Amino acid sequence: MTRTPRLHWISILLGLLVLMSVVSLHAYAAVKPEAVPHEGERNELPAGTLALAFHGGPDPKWTPRTLDRLRDAGIRATFYVTGAQVTRHPDVARRVVAEGHRIGLDGFRTEGDLGDPLNLALAQAALADALGVHTSLVGAPEEVDSGDREHQDIGTLVRMSLQEGKGVVRLHDDGSIGGDIARELAKQPGYRFVLVSDAPSVEASGSERFTGAVTAWSQRNGGVVLVLFGTAIGIAALLGLLRTLMQLGLAHTDRRLRREQEPPPWFAPPVSVIVPAYNEALNIAATVRSIAANNHLADVEVIVVDDGSSDGTGDLAEELDLPGLTVIRQANQGKPAALNAGVRAARHDVLVLVDGDTIFEPETVGQLVQPFADEEVAAVSGNAKVGNRQGILGRWQHLEYCAGSNLDRQILHALRCIPTVPGAVGAFRRAALTDVGGVSEDTLAEDTDLTMAVTRAGWRVAYRPEARAWTEAPVTVRGLFRQRYRWSYGTFQAMWKHRGALVEKGPMGRFGLLYLLAFHLLLPLLAPVMDLLVLYGFLVADAPLGLVVWTVFLLIQTASAGYALRLDGESLKPLWAYPLQQVVYRQLMYVVVIQSLITALHGTQLRWMSVQRTGKLADAPGPGTVAVP
């Protein structure tokens, strides 16, 4: 048994963590809370001694001006900076230190922003990144307010600064006239200027430097990430809207044209049904009996290919002792080899390929072969339905089949570019299989690979929704993930293998591959961004509008799913589970696509992953319970 590579889970989780951290730090740095004056301990300085403390910088416009005034006056001062401003203007902070002034911290985002330990940690990290130091000057001591925020008259400001004749004078470095006040104070006789503290800054630790680098990058580039997020959401929204319009338009048109066309004479060629089976003991008897019970008007032979089963699958099939049944045994070589073995042994030219966990309705074989009356048709996809749809997981998969796979096939049938004839219920013309060299072993999605090859060879592929078959869906989240992971990875392999179709004139390149690329790769990759940004806006950025937009999209998708159920002749009762499916199940499918892509990018060769069977197909709704409109 192959374990899901943990490296890929780690890649996904780290990627999500980094993205959310970047945008959260960006938002945290961008929002400036109201300044809170710091009330520290009073610095007792001798009479006639002043320490100038500048707050609010560094500022690219005003700090250099202040530094010029201090240099002209021969005064060294203490600059209580904010971490966010240091990150924005590290060169100015470096000049402050280079000219002999002392650096202290006022917080991360604004003055007095020290109530939260996180603010202090981020502020120290900003200093570590820009200056490589850690300061012990955190929050200014009690100060004499120069009044530079309320007054502009220099004489008044100087008198207010000297009202006690000593102490730390509070000045501002964010556009006020603090530098001019300092210059005038230097002219007053009898005063000596000192630093708030002679304690030097110490070298920052490696962890502080690393945290500072990450914080600084997030602060500087978070806006870009948000723009990319917004662009991704826009593309995802357009793709989602486009897919909905195609579903409402092409699927409805395809069904309407089917109804309006005069039904051709019933086509009844002899058929060979090939059932590749590996450890299908729980389902093989029900599968073969359902095929043998068909009401097709011509000969139907059933070939079960036991591909090295260890649970007696072949023996159970033989024990049925049904007329027209042949059991072929071979060492385990994989599903493509089993299919090819069955094709070689088949007597007829119309070949129905069926998974060993599928139940046919009595008319399925007859319905499935009807499109072969057209000599251009090489393959026909049937209508696969979830048989074990009990429980929430079964309902979600039922909705996925109806509102996803089957609706997609109706759209792509209208465009004549169906990329996948599912292994659960499909038929091929022998000449087409010979034309493409049989079933290939190159990918894990042999059905998609084969269908694309047949289409590129110039044949048509049709969809017959009346040819219904019931298949067993996974009953555990782990089993579901393994199955969808294999499907997704195999589909990407097939897309890459047949990428040459993009430069060909056939429908697979013009529509089929582009449809898969847009709606089965790009949309699942971009759609989670919308969910992430909704959480970001709701929890971090105080922007609930994203939740409203997301809810509107959910309502549109739910309506589309209801339309798909109606087209497929299904009850609308399971629709209540659809919103929850979009919140929970959809995220799992996103992870499947993302991990499949990461697997491919890592160059990992994924092996076949079987899904545990339960043998509960007997509980399927069964023939005659679904009336196709």
C-alpha positions in Angstrom: 0.0 0.0 0.0 1.3 3.4 -0.9 1.2 6.1 1.7 0.3 9.7 0.7 3.6 11.6 0.6 3.8 13.6 3.8 6.2 16.1 2.2 3.3 17.4 0.0 1.0 17.9 3.0 3.8 19.9 4.6 4.3 21.9 1.5 0.6 22.8 1.3 0.3 23.7 5.0 3.5 25.7 5.0 2.3 27.6 1.9 -1.0 28.4 3.5 0.7 29.5 6.7 3.1 31.7 4.9 0.4 33.4 2.8 -1.8 34.0 5.8 1.1 35.3 7.9 2.3 37.7 5.2 -1.1 39.3 4.7 -1.8 39.4 8.4 1.5 41.0 9.2 0.9 43.5 6.3 -2.5 44.3 7.7 -1.1 44.6 11.3 1.6 47.0 10.1 -0.7 49.0 7.9 -3.3 49.8 10.6 -2.1 52.6 12.9 -3.9 52.6 16.3 -4.4 55.8 18.2 -1.2 56.9 20.0 -1.0 56.2 23.7 1.4 58.4 25.7 3.9 56.4 27.6 4.1 56.9 31.3 7.4 55.6 32.3 9.7 56.2 35.3 11.0 59.8 35.7 14.6 60.3 34.7 16.2 62.4 37.4 18.7 64.7 35.6 20.7 67.4 37.3 19.5 71.0 37.0 20.4 72.5 33.6 20.6 69.1 32.0 18.4 68.3 29.1 17.8 65.1 27.1 16.0 65.5 23.8 13.7 62.6 22.9 12.3 62.5 19.4 9.2 60.3 18.7 7.3 59.1 15.7 10.2 58.4 13.2 12.1 57.7 11.3 10.5 59.8 8.6 12.1 60.1 5.2 11.3 63.8 4.9 11.5 65.2 8.5 14.1 63.0 10.2 17.0 64.1 7.9 16.0 67.7 8.6 16.1 67.1 12.3 19.4 65.4 12.1 20.8 68.4 10.2 19.7 70.8 12.9 21.2 68.5 15.6 24.5 68.3 13.8 24.6 72.1 13.4 23.9 72.5 17.1 26.4 69.8 18.1 23.6 67.9 20.1 23.2 64.1 20.4 19.6 63.0 21.0 17.6 59.9 21.5 15.1 58.7 18.8 12.2 56.6 19.9 11.2 55.0 16.7 8.4 52.7 15.6 9.2 49.3 14.1 7.0 49.7 11.1 8.7 53.0 10.2 12.1 51.5 10.6 11.1 48.7 8.2 9.8 51.3 5.7 12.9 53.6 6.0 15.9 51.5 7.2 18.4 53.9 5.6 17.1 56.8 7.7 17.4 54.7 10.9 20.9 53.8 9.9 21.8 57.5 9.6 20.4 58.2 13.1 22.9 55.6 14.6 25.7 56.6 12.3 25.6 60.2 13.5 25.9 59.2 17.1 22.3 59.3 18.3 20.7 56.7 20.4 17.8 54.4 19.2 14.9 53.5 21.5 11.5 51.9 20.8 8.1 53.5 21.0 6.3 50.4 19.7 5.7 48.7 16.4 3.0 50.8 14.7 2.8 54.1 16.5 3.8 55.9 19.7 3.0 54.2 22.9 2.2 50.9 21.1 3.7 48.8 23.8 0.7 47.3 25.6 1.0 44.0 23.7 4.2 41.9 23.9 3.8 41.1 20.3 4.3 44.8 19.4 7.5 45.0 21.3 8.8 41.7 19.7 8.0 42.9 16.2 9.6 46.3 16.9 12.8 44.7 18.2 12.7 42.4 15.1 12.5 45.5 12.8 15.6 47.0 14.5 17.4 43.6 14.2 16.7 43.5 10.4 17.6 47.2 9.7 20.4 47.8 12.2 21.4 44.4 13.5 20.9 45.5 17.1 18.6 45.0 20.1 17.9 48.1 22.3 17.1 48.3 26.0 15.4 51.7 25.6 11.8 50.7 25.4 9.3 53.4 26.0 10.5 56.9 27.0 10.6 57.9 30.6 8.4 60.6 31.9 9.0 63.7 29.8 8.5 67.4 29.6 6.2 68.0 26.7 7.6 70.7 24.4 4.1 71.4 23.1 5.2 71.0 19.4 1.9 69.3 18.6 -0.2 72.3 19.8 1.9 75.4 19.2 4.0 76.8 16.4 5.7 79.8 18.0 9.3 78.9 18.7 9.6 81.1 21.7 6.6 79.5 23.4 7.9 76.1 22.6 11.3 76.8 24.0 9.8 78.1 27.3 7.6 75.0 27.6 10.6 72.8 27.1 12.6 74.6 29.8 9.7 75.0 32.3 11.4 72.5 34.7 14.9 73.5 33.8 15.9 69.8 33.5 14.7 66.4 32.3 13.7 64.6 29.1 12.1 66.9 26.6 9.5 65.3 24.3 9.7 66.3 20.7 8.2 64.8 17.5 9.9 63.7 14.4 7.0 63.3 12.0 6.5 66.7 10.3 6.6 69.1 13.3 9.3 71.6 14.1 11.1 69.5 16.6 14.5 70.1 14.9 14.0 73.8 15.0 13.2 73.7 18.7 16.4 71.7 19.3 18.4 74.3 17.5 16.9 77.1 19.6 17.4 75.1 22.8 21.1 74.8 22.0 21.3 78.6 22.0 20.1 78.9 25.6 22.9 79.5 28.0 23.6 77.3 31.0 22.2 74.0 29.6 24.0 70.7 28.9 22.6 68.1 26.5 22.9 64.4 27.3 21.3 61.1 26.0 18.4 59.6 27.8 20.6 56.6 28.6 24.2 55.8 28.0 23.5 52.1 27.7 24.5 51.0 24.3 22.5 48.8 21.9 23.6 45.2 21.8 24.0 42.9 18.8 20.7 41.2 17.8 20.5 37.4 18.1 20.2 35.2 15.0 16.5 34.5 15.8 15.7 38.2 16.0 17.4 38.8 12.7 15.5 36.0 11.0 12.2 37.2 12.5 13.0 40.7 11.4 13.8 39.7 7.9 10.5 37.8 7.6 8.5 40.6 9.2 10.1 43.2 7.0 9.5 41.2 3.8 5.8 40.7 4.8 5.4 44.4 5.6 6.9 45.5 2.3 5.4 42.8 0.1 2.1 42.0 1.8 0.4 44.6 -0.4 1.6 42.9 -3.5 0.4 39.5 -2.2 -3.0 41.1 -1.5 -3.1 42.4 -5.1 -2.3 38.9 -6.4 -5.0 37.5 -4.1 -7.5 40.0 -5.6 -6.5 39.1 -9.1 -6.8 35.4 -8.3 -10.2 35.9 -6.8 -11.3 37.9 -9.9 -10.1 35.1 -12.2 -11.7 32.5 -10.1 -15.0 34.4 -10.0 -15.0 34.8 -13.8 -14.2 31.1 -14.3 -17.0 30.1 -11.9 -19.4 32.4 -13.6 -18.4 31.1 -17.0 -18.8 27.5 -16.0 -22.2 28.2 -14.6 -23.3 29.9 -17.8 -22.0 27.0 -19.8 -23.8 24.6 -17.6 -27.0 26.5 -17.9 -26.6 27.0 -21.6 -24.8 24.1 -23.3 -26.1 21.4 -21.0 -29.7 22.5 -21.4 -29.3 23.0 -25.2 -27.7 19.5 -25.5 -30.6 17.9 -23.6 -33.2 19.9 -25.6 -31.7 18.9 -29.0 -31.8 15.3 -27.9 -35.5 15.6 -27.2 -36.3 17.4 -30.5 -34.4 15.0 -32.7 -36.4 12.2 -34.2 -35.2 9.0 -32.6 -33.2 6.8 -35.0 -34.0 3.1 -35.5 -32.9 1.1 -32.5 -29.3 -0.1 -33.0 -28.5 -3.5 -31.6 -25.0 -4.8 -32.4 -23.5 -7.8 -30.6 -21.5 -6.6 -27.6 -18.6 -7.8 -25.6 -18.5 -6.6 -22.0 -15.0 -6.6 -20.4 -14.7 -6.5 -16.6 -11.2 -6.0 -15.3 -11.2 -7.1 -11.7 -8.6 -7.0 -8.9 -9.7 -8.2 -5.4 -13.4 -7.4 -6.2 -14.9 -10.4 -4.3 -17.4 -8.2 -2.6 -18.9 -6.8 -5.8 -18.0 -9.1 -8.7 -21.1 -11.3 -8.4 -23.5 -8.4 -8.4 -21.7 -6.8 -11.3 -21.7 -9.8 -13.5 -25.4 -10.7 -12.7 -26.5 -7.1 -13.6 -24.7 -7.3 -16.9 -26.1 -10.8 -17.7 -29.6 -9.5 -16.8 -29.5 -6.9 -19.6 -32.3 -6.8 -22.1 -30.1 -5.9 -25.1 -31.6 -7.4 -28.3 -28.3 -8.9 -29.6 -25.7 -11.2 -28.2 -23.8 -10.0 -25.1 -20.7 -11.9 -23.9 -19.1 -11.1 -20.6 -15.4 -11.4 -20.0 -14.1 -11.1 -16.5 -10.3 -10.6 -16.4 -9.0 -11.6 -12.9 -5.8 -9.5 -12.7 -4.0 -11.6 -10.0 -6.7 -11.2 -7.3 -5.9 -12.8 -3.9 -9.5 -12.9 -2.6 -11.0 -15.4 -5.0 -12.6 -12.9 -7.4 -12.1 -15.2 -10.4 -13.5 -18.2 -8.6 -16.7 -16.3 -7.5 -17.3 -15.2 -11.1 -16.9 -18.8 -12.4 -19.2 -20.1 -9.7 -22.0 -18.0 -11.2 -22.0 -20.4 -14.2 -23.8 -17.8 -16.4 -24.2 -18.3 -20.2 -21.8 -16.2 -22.3 -19.4 -15.7 -19.3 -15.7 -16.2 -19.7 -13.1 -15.8 -16.9 -9.5 -15.0 -17.8 -6.8 -15.3 -15.2 -3.5 -13.5 -15.3 -0.7 -12.4 -13.0 -1.2 -8.9 -11.6 -0.2 -6.5 -14.4 -2.5 -3.5 -13.7 -5.9 -2.4 -15.1 -4.7 -1.4 -18.6 -3.1 -4.8 -19.2 -6.3 -6.5 -17.9 -8.4 -4.4 -20.3 -6.1 -5.2 -23.2 -6.3 -8.9 -22.4 -10.1 -8.7 -22.5 -10.1 -6.8 -25.8 -8.0 -9.5 -27.4 -10.3 -12.2 -26.2 -13.5 -10.5 -27.2 -15.5 -11.8 -30.2 -17.4 -8.6 -31.0 -16.4 -5.2 -32.3 -18.4 -3.1 -29.8 -16.7 -3.3 -26.5 -18.2 -2.2 -23.2 -15.6 -1.6 -20.5 -16.9 -1.9 -16.9 -15.3 -1.6 -13.5 -15.7 -4.6 -11.1 -17.8 -2.5 -8.7 -20.5 -1.4 -11.1 -24.1 -2.4 -11.3 -25.9 -2.1 -14.7 -29.6 -1.5 -15.1 -31.3 -3.9 -17.6 -31.4 -1.3 -20.4 -27.9 0.1 -19.8 -26.1 -2.0 -22.4 -28.7 -1.3 -25.1 -28.7 2.4 -24.3 -24.9 2.6 -24.2 -24.4 1.3 -27.7 -27.0 3.5 -29.5 -24.5 6.3 -30.6 -22.5 3.7 -32.4 -25.1 3.8 -35.2 -23.0 6.8 -36.3 -19.9 5.4 -37.9 -17.9 8.4 -36.7 -18.5 7.6 -33.0 -15.7 5.7 -31.5 -16.6 5.8 -27.8 -19.6 6.4 -25.6 -19.7 7.6 -22.0 -22.5 6.4 -19.8 -24.1 8.0 -16.8 -22.2 6.9 -13.7 -24.2 7.3 -10.4 -23.3 6.8 -6.8 -25.0 3.7 -5.5 -24.1 3.9 -1.8 -25.3 7.5 -1.3 -26.4 7.0 2.3 -24.7 9.3 4.8 -23.3 12.8 4.4 -20.2 11.6 2.5 -22.3 9.6 0.1 -24.6 12.5 -0.5 -21.7 14.8 -1.2 -20.3 12.4 -3.8 -23.7 12.0 -5.3 -23.9 15.7 -5.7 -20.4 15.8 -7.1 -21.2 13.2 -9.8 -24.5 15.0 -10.8 -23.4 18.6 -10.6 -19.8 18.0 -11.6 -18.8 15.0 -13.8 -22.1 14.3 -15.5 -22.9 17.9 -16.1 -19.4 18.5 -17.5 -20.0 15.6 -19.9 -23.2 17.2 -21.2 -21.3 20.5 -21.8 -18.4 18.7 -23.5 -20.7 16.5 -25.5 -22.1 19.7 -27.0 -18.6 20.8 -27.8 -17.6 17.3 -29.1 -14.6 17.1 -26.9 -15.4 14.7 -23.9 -12.0 14.0 -22.4 -13.0 11.0 -20.2 -15.2 7.9 -20.8 -15.3 6.7 -17.2 -14.2 3.2 -16.4 -17.4 2.6 -14.5 -19.6 2.7 -17.7 -18.1 3.2 -21.2 -18.0 1.6 -24.6 -15.5 1.7 -27.4 -15.4 0.6 -31.0 -12.7 -2.0 -31.6 -11.4 -0.2 -34.6 -10.7 2.9 -32.5 -8.8 1.0 -29.9 -6.7 -0.6 -32.6 -6.2 2.9 -34.1 -4.6 4.2 -30.9 -2.7 1.0 -29.9 -5.0 -0.2 -27.2 -5.2 1.0 -23.6 -2.0 2.7 -22.5 -0.2 2.2 -19.2 1.4 5.6 -19.3 -0.9 7.3 -16.8 -2.9 6.5 -13.7 -6.1 7.7 -15.5 -6.1 5.2 -18.3 -9.7 6.1 -19.2 -8.9 9.8 -19.7 -5.7 8.9 -21.6 -7.6 6.5 -23.9 -10.4 8.9 -24.6 -8.1 11.8 -25.4 -6.1 9.5 -27.8 -9.3 8.4 -29.6 -10.4 12.0 -30.0 -7.1 13.1 -31.3 -7.2 10.3 -33.8 -10.2 11.9 -35.4 -13.0 9.9 -33.8 -16.0 11.3 -32.0 -16.9 10.6 -28.4 -20.6 10.7 -27.3 -22.4 10.9 -24.0 -25.5 8.8 -23.3 -27.2 9.9 -20.1 -29.8 7.2 -20.4 -27.1 4.5 -20.0 -27.1 4.5 -16.2 -24.8 2.5 -14.0 -24.4 2.4 -10.2 -20.9 2.5 -8.7 -19.6 2.2 -5.2 -18.1 5.4 -3.9 -15.6 5.5 -1.0 -17.1 5.4 2.4 -14.3 7.1 4.4 -12.5 10.4 4.0 -9.2 8.6 3.6 -10.6 6.3 0.9 -12.2 9.3 -0.9 -8.9 11.3 -0.8 -6.9 8.4 -2.2 -9.3 7.8 -5.1 -9.6 11.5 -6.0 -5.9 12.0 -5.6 -5.3 9.2 -8.1 -7.9 10.6 -10.5 -6.5 14.1 -10.3 -2.9 13.1 -10.7 -3.7 10.7 -13.6 -5.7 13.5 -15.3 -2.8 15.8 -15.1 -0.6 13.1 -16.5 -3.0 12.6 -19.4 -3.2 16.4 -20.0 0.6 16.6 -20.2 0.9 13.5 -22.4 -1.6 15.0 -24.9 -0.5 18.6 -24.7 0.3 18.4 -28.4 -3.4 18.7 -29.0 -3.2 22.4 -28.2 -1.5 23.0 -31.5 -3.8 20.7 -33.5 -7.1 21.7 -35.1 -9.2 19.0 -33.4 -11.8 19.7 -30.6 -9.6 18.2 -27.9 -7.1 21.0 -28.2 -9.6 23.8 -28.9 -12.0 22.9 -26.1 -11.3 19.7 -24.2 -7.8 20.5 -22.8 -8.6 24.1 -22.2 -11.8 23.1 -20.3 -9.8 20.8 -18.1 -7.1 23.4 -17.7 -9.5 26.2 -16.7 -12.0 24.3 -14.6 -10.2 21.2 -13.3 -6.8 22.8 -12.6 -6.9 26.6 -12.6 -10.2 27.1 -10.8 -9.5 24.6 -8.0 -6.1 26.3 -7.5 -7.5 29.8 -7.4 -10.9 29.2 -5.6 -9.2 28.5 -2.2 -7.8 32.0 -2.4 -11.3 33.4 -2.2 -11.9 31.3 1.0 -8.6 32.5 2.5 -9.4 36.1 1.7 -12.8 35.8 3.2 -11.3 34.5 6.4 -8.6 37.2 6.3 -11.2 40.0 5.8 -13.6 38.6 8.4 -11.0 37.8 11.1 -8.1 40.2 10.4 -8.9 43.1 8.2 -12.4 43.9 9.5 -13.8 43.6 5.9 -17.0 41.5 6.1 -18.0 42.3 2.5 -16.0 39.3 1.3 -18.3 37.0 3.2 -21.3 38.5 1.5 -19.7 37.9 -2.0 -18.8 34.4 -1.0 -22.4 33.7 0.2 -23.8 35.0 -3.1 -21.5 32.7 -5.0 -22.6 29.8 -2.8 -26.3 30.5 -3.6 -25.5 30.6 -7.3 -23.7 27.3 -7.1 -26.5 25.7 -5.1 -29.0 26.8 -7.7 -26.7 25.4 -10.4 -26.5 22.1 -8.6 -30.3 21.9 -8.3 -30.5 22.4 -12.0 -28.0 19.6 -12.6 -30.1 17.3 -10.4 -33.2 18.2 -12.4 -31.5 17.5 -15.7 -30.3 14.1 -14.4 -33.8 13.2 -13.3 -32.8 13.2 -9.6 -34.6 14.3 -6.5 -33.8 17.7 -5.1 -33.9 16.4 -1.5 -30.1 15.9 -1.3 -29.6 19.6 -2.2 -29.7 20.5 1.5 -26.3 19.0 1.9 -24.8 21.1 -0.9 -23.9 24.3 1.1 -22.1 22.2 3.7 -20.4 20.3 0.8 -19.0 23.6 -0.4 -17.7 24.5 3.0 -16.1 21.1 3.8 -16.0 18.7 0.9 -14.9 21.3 -1.6 -11.8 22.1 0.5 -10.8 18.5 0.4 -11.1 18.4 -3.4 -9.0 21.6 -3.5 -6.3 19.9 -1.5 -6.5 16.9 -3.8 -5.8 19.1 -6.9 -3.1 21.1 -5.1 -1.3 18.1 -3.8 -1.5 16.3 -7.2 0.1 19.3 -8.8 2.8 19.4 -6.0 3.4 15.7 -6.5 4.0 16.3 -10.2 6.3 19.3 -9.6 8.3 17.2 -7.1 8.7 14.6 -9.7 7.2 11.9 -7.5 5.9 8.8 -9.4 2.6 8.0 -7.8 1.5 4.3 -7.8 -2.0 2.9 -8.1 -3.9 3.3 -4.8 -6.8 0.9 -4.4 -10.0 1.9 -2.5 -11.5 -0.4 0.1 -14.8 -2.0 -1.0 -17.8 -2.6 1.2 -20.0 -4.6 -1.1 -23.0 -2.3 -0.4 -24.0 -1.8 -4.0 -27.1 -3.9 -3.2 -28.3 -0.8 -1.3 -28.2 1.3 -4.5 -31.5 2.9 -5.6 -31.5 0.5 -8.5 -33.3 0.3 -11.8 -36.4 2.2 -12.5 -36.1 4.6 -9.6 -34.8 7.5 -11.6 -36.9 8.9 -14.5 -34.8 10.9 -16.9 -36.8 14.0 -18.0 
